[in-house]
């Protein structure tokens, strides 16, 4: 593709993400895609630190994806923008922001482990945004690989209609290719080269039966296919492929393929499946925003969503998805949320850490721009005369903090600037000052999340910092509230004063303990009659109550699970205002909470521990000692997989403890599970 021309029609565009649990092989799949499409001339390897998408030094050292990376490539005259997303739960916000702007996704699963905790988490996030998916069961060459079991785990844990369109040929080391059930042919790979031929005789009957079951499953869910199925006792290849695409786009089925990306088996057919089954921008529903609805039309007024901000040595990169209109160099755009104007200096087609300049970007494209100074992830950019506001991605709530301090006073200001830039890049990182100690606190999603952030400050900014012990982000909730609590807010400082008279009831409501997106369980209502408190003041009281939820009476933690009812009040003809009722509402709820019975909530994690079977006793005992609760224990060959819940506060340092109890052979993954009542302290 020429640097200044986007020559593909929108129906030949695919914006897709690669999603999976850590170590399922996402980055290896991406690398093979880039090699086969001619974007690279040599396949990079994760273990060698030579991959295109894992270009950050920490990613290469740790052997994991930390930052979502976008790359562009072409296959069969289709233009792909591929985003390789992290698999570790601590970086799930990178996945969230990517899914918000993608049209489709490839979910990669380990053929031995099947559905793992983080693969379940990213699947649910894709459900939230209605992103159509296809599934790729990777690592079919591993000992213990089982395609049928992997498909069943997808059905059992993720609950889609999973439709295998391939059958593996051979198992483990003998895995050489797949039977294509849609076109009834054998695809084998010899020294990485694809060979297409007839189905081997010994697999012909199995393939015929699997093809009929696939046709039957499709016909049950697609009316056009059903007619042909009954008229001709089966489906043609074209009808089957068309129906599979329709079911995928509607989210009513998930096509399942298999392969072994590390051995270059199955990736060509995966690329074909992206073309055949995943949507183009034209196949997606019109994007909706505040006072806005548009299909992917370059002629419409511009609407673009910022989903990622990245500081580089050459400037600030702002990644955008253009939903409508045409983005051109030099344009002045409005950041709707802040009202600021931003200028587009350059438009770049992104190839991970390399860039190619474009003259313009049209609806349906994902590009990076240089020029915007302050637009953050989630911002809407539109024409100056417009006021379009698109739904931003959900931001994951931080669950732990560390105190940071520059080792020299001369570097304190540089540290403050570095933290502000990091929070600008990653909205799930929150920087605040502890009101009691005056320390700078950096809050994030997990230990690794914070560890990577601190290391980035040390390496990229050259700042020596001292890091305190991790602290858990507790929450507070109401067990028993108060009724008829009266609060009079009155201030006189010369001139017009401030007056608000309020009567409120405070009561507990159920807390969504599994919520991790930072939303607060809070309800407000008013039963005031006779206009004793005007409607605009009622809204101000609600805003003030929301302000008060930021710091509860037990320890200054955010308050969840409370309903406030404004039952009565009065005003002053001169001194009452919206501001006075907002301040009064905040002060009233704070005082009412001090008189309520409160409880502390602590964040929980779900742990999935994999270790040798002989270590199971030590593992279960250690989990119990950490106030954990075992949910399940499954033996797979010579290993045991234990699923448990435990308070986050008890899991600090667990990796070291697990290694010592299993002679270095045990591993674990975790994911947030919401909040639960903390024991009395």
C-alpha positions as CSV (number, residue, x, y, z in Angstrom):
1,X,0.0,0.0,0.0
2,X,1.3,3.4,-0.9
3,X,2.2,5.7,2.0
4,X,-0.3,8.4,1.0
5,X,-3.2,6.4,-0.5
6,X,-5.7,4.1,1.2
7,X,-6.7,2.0,-1.8
8,X,-8.9,-0.5,-0.2
9,X,-12.7,-0.2,-0.1
10,X,-14.1,-0.4,3.4
11,X,-15.5,-3.9,2.8
12,X,-11.9,-5.1,2.4
13,X,-10.8,-3.7,5.7
14,X,-10.5,-5.8,8.9
15,X,-9.7,-4.2,12.3
16,X,-9.1,-7.1,14.6
17,X,-7.5,-7.9,18.0
18,X,-5.7,-11.0,19.1
19,X,-7.0,-11.9,22.6
20,X,-6.0,-14.6,25.0
21,X,-4.7,-15.7,28.4
22,X,-1.0,-15.1,29.0
23,X,1.2,-17.7,27.3
24,X,-1.5,-19.0,24.9
25,X,0.6,-17.8,22.0
26,X,-1.0,-14.5,20.9
27,X,2.2,-12.8,20.0
28,X,3.5,-15.9,18.2
29,X,0.3,-16.0,16.2
30,X,0.7,-12.3,15.3
31,X,4.3,-12.7,14.3
32,X,3.3,-15.6,11.9
33,X,0.6,-13.4,10.5
34,X,3.0,-10.6,9.8
35,X,5.5,-12.9,8.1
36,X,2.9,-14.6,5.9
37,X,1.4,-11.2,4.8
38,X,4.9,-10.0,3.9
39,X,5.0,-7.3,6.5
40,X,8.2,-8.9,7.9
41,X,10.8,-11.0,6.3
42,X,11.7,-13.1,9.3
43,X,9.5,-14.4,12.1
44,X,10.3,-12.9,15.5
45,X,10.3,-15.2,18.6
46,X,9.1,-14.3,22.0
47,X,11.8,-16.2,23.8
48,X,14.5,-14.5,21.7
49,X,13.1,-11.0,22.3
50,X,12.8,-10.4,18.5
51,X,9.1,-9.9,18.0
52,X,7.6,-6.9,16.2
53,X,4.7,-6.2,18.6
54,X,6.5,-6.8,21.9
55,X,9.1,-4.0,21.2
56,X,9.3,-2.5,24.6
57,X,12.4,-3.5,26.5
58,X,10.4,-4.8,29.5
59,X,8.2,-6.9,27.2
60,X,11.2,-8.5,25.7
61,X,12.9,-9.2,29.0
62,X,9.8,-10.5,30.7
63,X,8.6,-12.5,27.6
64,X,5.0,-11.1,27.9
65,X,2.9,-8.5,26.2
66,X,2.4,-5.4,28.3
67,X,1.2,-2.7,25.9
68,X,-1.3,-3.2,23.1
69,X,0.5,-2.8,19.8
70,X,-1.0,-2.1,16.4
71,X,0.4,-3.3,13.1
72,X,-0.9,-3.1,9.5
73,X,-0.7,-5.8,6.9
74,X,-2.4,-7.2,3.8
75,X,-3.8,-10.6,2.9
76,X,-5.7,-11.5,-0.3
77,X,-6.3,-7.9,-1.2
78,X,-7.7,-7.1,2.3
79,X,-6.1,-4.6,4.6
80,X,-5.7,-5.7,8.2
81,X,-5.0,-3.6,11.3
82,X,-4.1,-6.1,13.9
83,X,-3.8,-5.2,17.6
84,X,-1.8,-7.7,19.7
85,X,-3.2,-7.3,23.3
86,X,-1.7,-8.3,26.7
87,X,-2.8,-11.5,28.2
88,X,-1.8,-10.7,31.8
89,X,-4.7,-9.5,34.0
90,X,-2.8,-6.5,35.3
91,X,-2.9,-5.0,31.8
92,X,-6.5,-5.7,31.0
93,X,-7.2,-2.0,30.5
94,X,-5.1,-2.2,27.4
95,X,-7.4,-4.9,26.2
96,X,-10.5,-2.9,27.2
97,X,-9.4,0.2,25.2
98,X,-8.5,-1.9,22.2
99,X,-11.9,-3.8,22.2
100,X,-13.7,-0.5,22.2
101,X,-12.5,0.3,18.7
102,X,-12.1,-3.1,17.1
103,X,-14.6,-4.6,14.6
104,X,-13.6,-8.3,15.3
105,X,-11.2,-10.5,17.3
106,X,-9.3,-13.7,17.2
107,X,-9.5,-15.5,20.6
108,X,-6.5,-17.8,21.0
109,X,-6.7,-20.8,23.3
110,X,-4.1,-23.3,24.5
111,X,-4.9,-26.8,23.2
112,X,-3.9,-28.3,26.6
113,X,-5.3,-25.8,29.0
114,X,-8.4,-24.8,27.1
115,X,-10.2,-21.8,28.5
116,X,-8.1,-20.1,31.2
117,X,-9.1,-17.3,33.7
118,X,-7.9,-14.3,31.6
119,X,-9.3,-15.8,28.4
120,X,-12.6,-15.8,30.1
121,X,-12.1,-12.2,31.2
122,X,-11.3,-10.9,27.8
123,X,-14.2,-12.9,26.3
124,X,-16.6,-11.1,28.6
125,X,-15.1,-7.8,27.7
126,X,-15.6,-8.6,24.0
127,X,-19.2,-9.5,24.8
128,X,-19.6,-6.0,26.4
129,X,-18.8,-4.3,23.2
130,X,-20.5,-6.8,20.9
131,X,-17.3,-7.7,19.1
132,X,-17.7,-10.8,16.8
133,X,-15.0,-13.4,17.3
134,X,-13.4,-16.5,15.8
135,X,-11.5,-19.0,18.0
136,X,-8.0,-20.4,17.3
137,X,-7.0,-23.4,19.4
138,X,-3.2,-23.1,19.4
139,X,-0.3,-25.3,20.4
140,X,-1.9,-28.5,19.0
141,X,1.6,-30.0,18.9
142,X,2.0,-29.9,22.7
143,X,1.9,-33.0,24.8
144,X,-1.7,-33.4,26.1
145,X,-3.2,-31.3,23.4
146,X,-6.9,-32.1,22.9
147,X,-8.9,-30.2,20.3
148,X,-12.3,-31.7,21.3
149,X,-11.7,-30.9,25.0
150,X,-10.6,-27.4,24.2
151,X,-13.8,-26.8,22.2
152,X,-15.9,-28.3,25.0
153,X,-14.2,-25.9,27.5
154,X,-15.1,-23.0,25.2
155,X,-18.8,-24.1,25.2
156,X,-18.9,-24.9,28.9
157,X,-17.1,-21.8,30.3
158,X,-17.8,-19.1,27.7
159,X,-21.2,-20.4,26.5
160,X,-21.1,-19.6,22.8
161,X,-22.3,-21.8,20.0
162,X,-18.9,-23.1,19.1
163,X,-18.7,-24.5,15.5
164,X,-15.5,-26.3,14.6
165,X,-14.7,-25.8,10.9
166,X,-11.6,-27.9,11.1
167,X,-10.4,-31.2,12.4
168,X,-6.8,-31.8,13.5
169,X,-4.7,-34.3,11.5
170,X,-2.4,-36.1,14.0
171,X,-1.9,-35.4,17.6
172,X,1.0,-33.8,19.7
173,X,4.3,-34.3,17.8
174,X,2.4,-36.0,15.0
175,X,0.2,-32.9,14.3
176,X,0.8,-32.0,10.7
177,X,-2.3,-30.2,9.5
178,X,-6.1,-29.9,9.5
179,X,-9.1,-31.1,7.6
180,X,-11.1,-28.1,6.2
181,X,-14.7,-29.0,6.8
182,X,-16.1,-26.1,4.8
183,X,-14.3,-26.9,1.5
184,X,-13.7,-30.6,2.3
185,X,-9.9,-30.7,1.8
186,X,-6.8,-31.5,3.7
187,X,-4.3,-28.7,4.6
188,X,-0.9,-30.0,5.6
189,X,2.3,-28.1,6.4
190,X,5.7,-29.5,5.4
191,X,8.7,-27.5,6.7
192,X,6.3,-24.5,7.1
193,X,5.0,-24.8,3.5
194,X,1.2,-25.2,3.0
195,X,0.1,-28.2,0.9
196,X,-3.6,-28.5,-0.2
197,X,-4.9,-32.0,-1.1
198,X,-7.7,-34.5,-0.7
199,X,-8.7,-35.7,2.7
200,X,-6.8,-38.9,3.7
201,X,-8.9,-42.1,3.3
202,X,-8.6,-42.9,7.0
203,X,-10.2,-39.6,8.0
204,X,-12.8,-39.5,5.2
205,X,-15.7,-40.9,7.3
206,X,-14.8,-38.8,10.4
207,X,-14.7,-35.7,8.2
208,X,-18.0,-36.6,6.5
209,X,-19.7,-37.0,9.8
210,X,-18.2,-33.8,11.2
211,X,-19.3,-31.9,8.1
212,X,-22.9,-33.1,8.4
213,X,-23.0,-32.1,12.1
214,X,-21.6,-28.6,11.1
215,X,-24.3,-28.2,8.4
216,X,-27.0,-29.3,10.8
217,X,-25.9,-26.9,13.5
218,X,-25.8,-24.0,11.0
219,X,-29.1,-24.9,9.5
220,X,-30.7,-24.8,13.0
221,X,-29.7,-21.1,13.4
222,X,-29.8,-19.7,9.8
223,X,-33.2,-19.6,8.0
224,X,-31.6,-19.5,4.5
225,X,-29.4,-22.4,5.2
226,X,-32.3,-24.3,6.7
227,X,-34.3,-24.2,3.5
228,X,-31.4,-25.5,1.4
229,X,-30.6,-28.1,4.1
230,X,-34.0,-29.7,3.8
231,X,-34.4,-29.2,0.1
232,X,-31.0,-30.9,-0.7
233,X,-30.3,-32.9,2.4
234,X,-27.2,-30.7,3.0
235,X,-25.5,-27.4,2.2
236,X,-23.2,-26.3,-0.6
237,X,-19.8,-25.0,0.4
238,X,-20.8,-21.5,-0.6
239,X,-24.0,-21.5,1.5
240,X,-22.2,-23.0,4.5
241,X,-19.5,-20.3,4.3
242,X,-22.0,-17.5,3.9
243,X,-24.2,-18.7,6.7
244,X,-21.1,-19.1,9.0
245,X,-20.2,-15.5,8.3
246,X,-23.7,-14.3,9.0
247,X,-23.9,-16.1,12.3
248,X,-20.5,-14.8,13.3
249,X,-21.4,-11.2,12.5
250,X,-24.7,-11.5,14.5
251,X,-22.8,-12.9,17.4
252,X,-24.8,-16.1,17.3
253,X,-21.9,-18.5,16.7
254,X,-18.1,-18.7,17.0
255,X,-16.1,-20.5,14.3
256,X,-13.3,-22.6,15.7
257,X,-10.0,-23.4,14.0
258,X,-6.8,-25.1,15.2
259,X,-3.1,-25.0,14.6
260,X,0.4,-24.7,16.0
261,X,1.7,-21.2,15.3
262,X,5.2,-21.8,16.6
263,X,5.6,-24.6,14.0
264,X,3.9,-22.5,11.2
265,X,0.9,-24.7,11.1
266,X,-2.6,-23.3,10.5
267,X,-1.9,-19.6,10.3
268,X,-2.8,-19.3,6.6
269,X,-6.2,-20.7,7.2
270,X,-6.6,-18.4,10.2
271,X,-5.9,-15.4,7.9
272,X,-8.5,-16.7,5.4
273,X,-11.0,-17.1,8.2
274,X,-10.4,-13.4,9.2
275,X,-11.4,-12.4,5.7
276,X,-14.2,-14.9,5.4
277,X,-15.9,-14.5,8.8
278,X,-14.9,-11.3,10.6
279,X,-16.7,-8.0,9.9
280,X,-15.5,-5.0,7.9
281,X,-16.4,-1.5,9.3
282,X,-19.4,-1.6,7.0
283,X,-20.7,-4.7,8.7
284,X,-20.8,-3.1,12.1
285,X,-23.8,-1.3,13.5
286,X,-23.8,2.5,13.2
287,X,-21.8,4.2,15.9
288,X,-23.9,6.2,18.3
289,X,-23.0,9.1,20.5
290,X,-24.6,12.1,22.2
291,X,-26.7,13.5,19.4
292,X,-25.0,11.4,16.8
293,X,-25.5,8.3,14.8
294,X,-23.4,7.3,11.7
295,X,-22.3,4.4,9.6
296,X,-18.7,4.2,8.5
297,X,-19.0,6.9,5.8
298,X,-16.0,9.1,4.8
299,X,-18.5,11.8,3.7
300,X,-20.1,12.3,7.1
301,X,-18.9,14.9,9.6
302,X,-15.8,13.7,11.4
303,X,-16.1,11.6,14.6
304,X,-13.0,9.8,16.0
305,X,-12.3,8.2,19.4
306,X,-8.9,8.3,21.1
307,X,-8.2,4.9,22.6
308,X,-4.5,5.0,23.4
309,X,-1.9,7.6,24.2
310,X,1.8,6.8,24.0
311,X,4.8,9.0,24.8
312,X,7.8,8.3,22.4
313,X,11.2,9.8,21.9
314,X,9.8,11.8,18.9
315,X,6.6,13.1,20.6
316,X,3.2,12.2,21.8
317,X,1.3,9.6,19.7
318,X,-2.4,9.6,20.0
319,X,-4.1,6.5,18.6
320,X,-7.6,7.1,17.1
321,X,-10.4,5.1,15.4
322,X,-12.1,7.2,12.8
323,X,-15.8,6.3,12.9
324,X,-17.2,8.8,10.5
325,X,-15.8,11.4,8.1
326,X,-12.2,12.0,6.9
327,X,-9.3,13.0,9.0
328,X,-6.8,15.2,7.2
329,X,-3.4,16.7,8.1
330,X,-3.6,20.2,9.6
331,X,-7.2,19.9,10.7
332,X,-8.4,21.7,13.9
333,X,-10.6,19.4,15.9
334,X,-12.6,19.8,19.1
335,X,-12.1,17.5,22.1
336,X,-15.7,17.4,23.0
337,X,-15.3,16.4,26.6
338,X,-12.9,19.2,27.5
339,X,-13.9,21.7,24.9
340,X,-10.2,22.2,23.9
341,X,-9.1,22.5,20.2
342,X,-6.5,20.1,19.0
343,X,-4.5,20.3,15.8
344,X,-3.6,17.2,13.7
345,X,0.0,17.7,12.6
346,X,0.8,14.3,11.2
347,X,-1.2,11.1,10.5
348,X,0.6,7.8,10.8
349,X,0.0,4.2,9.7
350,X,1.4,2.3,12.7
351,X,3.7,-0.7,12.5
352,X,4.3,-1.3,16.2
353,X,7.3,1.0,16.9
354,X,7.7,2.1,13.3
355,X,5.4,4.5,11.4
356,X,4.5,5.4,7.8
357,X,3.0,8.8,7.1
358,X,-0.4,9.2,5.5
359,X,-2.1,12.3,4.0
360,X,-5.5,11.3,5.4
361,X,-7.5,8.6,7.2
362,X,-11.1,7.7,6.4
363,X,-13.9,6.2,8.4
364,X,-13.1,2.7,9.4
365,X,-9.4,3.2,9.8
366,X,-7.2,3.0,12.9
367,X,-4.3,5.4,12.9
368,X,-2.0,7.4,15.1
369,X,-1.7,11.1,15.0
370,X,0.8,13.6,16.2
371,X,-0.3,17.1,17.3
372,X,-2.9,16.7,20.0
373,X,-1.4,17.9,23.3
374,X,-3.9,17.0,25.9
375,X,-6.5,14.5,24.5
376,X,-6.6,11.5,26.7
377,X,-7.8,7.9,26.1
378,X,-11.6,8.0,25.8
379,X,-11.7,11.5,24.3
380,X,-13.9,12.2,21.3
381,X,-12.4,14.3,18.5
382,X,-14.8,16.0,16.1
383,X,-15.3,19.0,13.8
384,X,-15.1,22.4,15.5
385,X,-18.8,23.1,15.0
386,X,-19.9,19.7,16.2
387,X,-20.5,18.4,19.8
388,X,-20.4,14.6,19.2
389,X,-19.5,12.6,22.3
390,X,-18.8,8.9,21.9
391,X,-18.9,6.3,24.7
392,X,-15.4,6.0,26.2
393,X,-13.9,2.6,27.2
394,X,-14.5,1.5,30.8
395,X,-11.5,2.1,33.1
396,X,-10.6,-0.7,35.5
397,X,-10.6,0.4,39.2
398,X,-7.1,0.3,40.9
399,X,-6.9,-2.2,43.8
400,X,-3.5,-1.5,45.2
401,X,-1.1,1.4,45.7
402,X,2.6,2.0,46.5
403,X,4.2,5.1,47.9
404,X,6.9,6.7,45.7
405,X,9.6,9.1,46.6
406,X,12.4,10.6,44.6
407,X,15.8,9.8,46.2
408,X,16.9,13.4,45.8
409,X,14.9,16.6,46.3
410,X,16.2,17.8,42.9
411,X,14.3,15.0,41.2
412,X,11.0,15.4,43.0
413,X,9.6,17.7,40.3
414,X,10.8,15.4,37.5
415,X,9.0,12.5,39.3
416,X,5.8,14.5,39.5
417,X,6.0,15.2,35.8
418,X,6.8,11.6,34.9
419,X,3.8,10.3,36.9
420,X,1.5,12.8,35.3
421,X,2.6,11.6,31.8
422,X,2.2,7.9,32.8
423,X,-1.4,8.5,34.1
424,X,-2.1,10.3,30.8
425,X,-1.0,7.2,28.9
426,X,-2.7,4.7,31.2
427,X,-6.0,5.8,32.8
428,X,-5.9,2.8,35.1
429,X,-2.9,4.3,36.9
430,X,-4.0,6.9,39.4
431,X,-1.7,9.3,41.2
432,X,-2.7,11.0,44.4
433,X,-1.2,12.5,47.6
434,X,-2.0,10.7,50.9
435,X,-3.7,13.4,53.0
436,X,-2.2,12.1,56.3
437,X,1.4,11.3,55.3
438,X,1.8,13.7,52.4
439,X,3.3,10.8,50.4
440,X,2.8,10.4,46.6
441,X,0.8,7.3,46.0
442,X,0.7,5.4,42.7
443,X,-2.4,3.1,42.4
444,X,-2.8,0.4,39.8
445,X,-4.5,-2.9,38.9
446,X,-1.9,-5.3,40.4
447,X,1.6,-5.8,41.6
448,X,3.0,-6.4,38.1
449,X,1.2,-3.3,36.8
450,X,2.8,-1.1,39.4
451,X,6.2,-2.8,39.1
452,X,6.3,-2.1,35.3
453,X,5.2,1.5,35.9
454,X,8.0,2.1,38.4
455,X,10.6,0.4,36.2
456,X,9.5,2.6,33.3
457,X,10.1,5.7,35.5
458,X,13.6,4.5,36.3
459,X,14.6,3.5,32.8
460,X,12.9,6.1,30.5
461,X,13.1,9.1,32.8
462,X,16.3,8.2,34.6
463,X,14.8,8.9,38.0
464,X,15.9,7.0,41.1
465,X,12.9,6.3,43.2
466,X,12.2,4.7,46.6
467,X,9.1,2.4,46.6
468,X,7.1,1.6,49.7
469,X,5.3,-1.6,50.5
470,X,2.1,-2.3,48.4
471,X,-1.1,-1.1,50.1
472,X,-4.6,-2.5,49.4
473,X,-7.3,-0.3,48.1
474,X,-10.1,-1.0,50.6
475,X,-13.7,0.2,50.3
476,X,-16.4,1.1,52.8
477,X,-20.1,0.2,52.9
478,X,-23.1,0.9,55.1
479,X,-24.5,-1.9,57.3
480,X,-27.1,0.2,59.1
481,X,-27.9,3.8,58.2
482,X,-29.7,6.7,59.9
483,X,-33.2,8.2,59.3
484,X,-34.3,11.8,59.6
485,X,-30.8,13.2,59.8
486,X,-30.9,17.0,59.7
487,X,-28.0,19.1,58.6
488,X,-27.9,22.9,58.3
489,X,-25.1,24.4,56.3
490,X,-24.7,28.1,56.9
491,X,-21.6,30.3,56.1
492,X,-21.2,34.0,56.5
493,X,-18.0,35.6,55.2
494,X,-19.3,39.1,54.5
495,X,-21.6,39.8,51.5
496,X,-23.9,37.0,50.4
497,X,-23.7,34.0,52.6
498,X,-24.4,30.3,51.9
499,X,-27.4,28.4,53.3
500,X,-28.8,24.9,52.9
501,X,-31.1,23.0,55.2
502,X,-31.4,19.3,54.5
503,X,-33.1,16.2,56.0
504,X,-31.8,12.9,54.6
505,X,-32.3,9.2,55.2
506,X,-29.3,6.9,54.7
507,X,-29.7,3.2,54.2
508,X,-27.7,0.3,52.7
509,X,-28.2,-1.3,49.3
510,X,-26.8,-4.4,47.9
511,X,-23.2,-4.0,46.7
512,X,-22.2,-5.6,43.4
513,X,-19.2,-7.3,44.9
514,X,-18.0,-8.6,41.5
515,X,-17.7,-5.1,40.0
516,X,-14.2,-4.1,39.1
517,X,-14.8,-1.1,36.7
518,X,-14.8,1.6,39.4
519,X,-18.5,2.3,39.3
520,X,-20.1,3.1,42.6
521,X,-23.2,1.4,43.9
522,X,-25.2,4.5,44.9
523,X,-28.8,5.6,44.7
524,X,-30.3,9.0,45.3
525,X,-33.9,10.0,45.4
526,X,-36.1,12.8,46.7
527,X,-39.4,12.7,48.4
528,X,-39.6,16.4,49.1
529,X,-43.0,17.9,48.5
530,X,-44.4,21.4,48.1
531,X,-41.3,22.8,46.5
532,X,-39.5,23.1,49.8
533,X,-36.3,22.3,48.0
534,X,-36.3,23.5,44.3
535,X,-35.5,20.8,41.6
536,X,-32.1,22.4,40.7
537,X,-31.1,22.3,44.4
538,X,-32.1,18.7,44.6
539,X,-29.7,17.9,41.8
540,X,-27.0,19.8,43.6
541,X,-27.6,17.8,46.8
542,X,-27.2,14.6,44.7
543,X,-23.9,15.9,43.3
544,X,-22.7,16.8,46.8
545,X,-23.6,13.3,48.1
546,X,-21.5,11.8,45.3
547,X,-18.6,14.0,46.3
548,X,-18.9,12.7,49.9
549,X,-18.6,9.0,48.7
550,X,-14.9,9.6,47.8
551,X,-13.7,9.2,51.4
552,X,-15.6,7.3,54.1
553,X,-15.4,7.6,57.9
554,X,-13.5,4.4,58.6
555,X,-10.3,5.2,56.7
556,X,-11.0,7.6,53.9
557,X,-11.8,4.9,51.5
558,X,-14.5,5.1,48.7
559,X,-18.0,4.3,50.0
560,X,-20.1,1.7,48.1
561,X,-23.6,0.4,48.6
562,X,-25.6,3.4,50.0
563,X,-29.0,4.9,49.2
564,X,-29.7,8.6,50.2
565,X,-33.2,9.9,50.3
566,X,-33.8,13.7,50.6
567,X,-37.0,13.9,52.7
568,X,-37.2,17.6,53.6
569,X,-35.3,20.9,53.7
570,X,-35.6,24.6,53.5
571,X,-34.0,27.5,51.7
572,X,-33.0,31.1,52.4
573,X,-34.3,33.7,50.0
574,X,-30.9,35.3,49.6
575,X,-28.1,32.9,50.7
576,X,-29.3,29.6,49.1
577,X,-27.8,28.6,45.8
578,X,-26.9,25.4,43.9
579,X,-23.3,25.7,45.3
580,X,-24.5,25.9,48.9
581,X,-26.8,22.9,48.5
582,X,-24.0,20.9,46.9
583,X,-21.6,21.8,49.7
584,X,-24.4,21.1,52.2
585,X,-25.2,17.7,50.6
586,X,-21.6,16.7,50.9
587,X,-21.3,17.7,54.5
588,X,-24.6,16.2,55.4
589,X,-23.8,12.8,54.0
590,X,-20.3,12.8,55.6
591,X,-21.9,13.5,59.0
592,X,-24.6,10.9,58.5
593,X,-22.1,8.2,57.6
594,X,-20.2,8.9,60.8
595,X,-23.4,8.1,62.6
596,X,-24.1,5.0,60.6
597,X,-22.7,1.5,61.2
598,X,-20.0,1.0,58.6
599,X,-18.0,-2.0,57.4
600,X,-14.7,-2.4,55.5
601,X,-14.6,-4.2,52.1
602,X,-11.4,-5.7,50.7
603,X,-10.6,-6.7,47.1
604,X,-10.6,-10.4,46.3
605,X,-8.7,-12.4,43.7
606,X,-9.5,-15.6,41.9
607,X,-6.3,-17.7,41.8
608,X,-5.6,-20.5,39.4
609,X,-2.6,-22.5,40.6
610,X,-0.9,-25.1,38.4
611,X,1.7,-27.4,40.1
612,X,2.9,-31.0,40.4
613,X,0.3,-33.3,41.9
614,X,2.6,-34.2,44.8
615,X,2.5,-30.5,45.9
616,X,-1.3,-30.3,46.2
617,X,-1.3,-30.7,50.0
618,X,1.2,-27.9,50.6
619,X,-0.7,-25.6,48.1
620,X,-4.1,-26.2,49.8
621,X,-2.6,-25.6,53.2
622,X,-0.9,-22.3,52.1
623,X,-4.2,-21.1,50.5
624,X,-6.1,-21.8,53.7
625,X,-3.4,-19.9,55.7
626,X,-4.0,-16.9,53.4
627,X,-7.8,-16.8,54.2
628,X,-8.4,-18.4,50.9
629,X,-11.2,-20.7,49.8
630,X,-10.7,-23.5,47.4
631,X,-13.3,-23.7,44.6
632,X,-12.1,-26.5,42.5
633,X,-9.2,-28.9,42.1
634,X,-8.6,-30.8,38.8
635,X,-5.8,-33.3,38.0
636,X,-4.4,-33.1,34.4
637,X,-1.8,-35.8,33.9
638,X,0.9,-35.3,36.5
639,X,-0.2,-31.8,37.4
640,X,-3.0,-30.4,39.5
641,X,-4.9,-27.2,38.8
642,X,-6.4,-25.5,41.9
643,X,-8.9,-22.7,41.6
644,X,-9.4,-20.6,44.8
645,X,-10.4,-17.2,46.0
646,X,-8.2,-15.1,48.4
647,X,-8.0,-11.5,49.7
648,X,-5.6,-9.4,47.7
649,X,-3.8,-8.4,50.9
650,X,-2.9,-12.0,51.5
651,X,-1.5,-12.7,48.1
652,X,1.5,-10.3,48.1
653,X,4.7,-12.4,47.6
654,X,2.7,-15.5,46.8
655,X,4.8,-16.2,43.6
656,X,8.0,-16.7,45.7
657,X,6.2,-18.8,48.3
658,X,4.7,-21.0,45.6
659,X,8.0,-21.6,43.9
660,X,9.6,-22.6,47.2
661,X,6.8,-25.1,47.9
662,X,6.9,-26.7,44.5
663,X,10.6,-26.7,43.8
664,X,10.2,-24.0,41.2
665,X,7.6,-25.9,39.2
666,X,4.4,-24.2,40.3
667,X,2.8,-21.2,38.6
668,X,-0.3,-19.2,39.2
669,X,-2.5,-16.6,37.5
670,X,-5.1,-14.3,39.1
671,X,-7.9,-12.0,38.2
672,X,-10.0,-9.5,40.2
673,X,-13.2,-10.9,41.7
674,X,-14.7,-7.8,43.3
675,X,-15.0,-7.1,47.0
676,X,-16.0,-8.9,50.2
677,X,-16.4,-8.0,53.9
678,X,-13.0,-7.6,55.6
679,X,-12.5,-9.0,59.1
680,X,-12.6,-6.6,62.0
681,X,-9.3,-5.1,62.7
